[in-house]
Amino acid sequence: MLGVLLGLRHAFEPDHLTAVSTLVVEVRDARRGMLLGAVWGLGHTISLVVVGTMLLVTGAVLPARAAALFELIVAAMLVVLGMRSLVVTLRDRERDPAHHHEHERGAHVHAGPDAHVHVAGRTLAWRPLLVGLVHGLAGSGALTALAFAAIPTFAARVAYIVLFGLGSVAGMSIASGLAGASLQRAATSRARRRVIAVASGLVSIALGIVWAIPELAVL
């Protein structure tokens, strides 16, 4: 229960919310926002479980420089996501172009991002999964150290990390769903959507720069 609750809280940290906000502004509805958040959480959980289990098996602690490097990657990603949001907004792309592609069920054409995955009949980009993977790498060292220090058995440590990850899936799904619902009501015109997207992009760039400063000192 503690792992799930801390995972829920973890999803609401500023770097997570900022990164996902640059993606949610493109979906503008609660259901699709929840799916986007869930995909982010899935990537986040994969990184936590893989890296955390490796550290637990070896009994190693993630070096401070490696942890700082992962945080710098997160900071760089925030800047890139913010710049992308500004570029997309300035291009004034109202909707994605149609793409012809094939899946296991055959070929089809529909509007959607170039690189995507179908989830519950929805089209989602791979981007949220990648963002989640990067954030999971950045948080895996501290989470593993906590589990190693406070939990007595290997199985319980792995279970705690998995539950923490599942909590973050739920937390980010809730956060993204609320953001999508809010945008659906607030962004009632193209001008408002542009203002929200620009603001989201600028905040992401600013936070990425601020996030990187202390990590550069460690390196």
Order of alpha helices (4+ residues) and beta strands (2+ residues): alpha-alpha-alpha-alpha-beta-beta-beta-beta-alpha-alpha-alpha
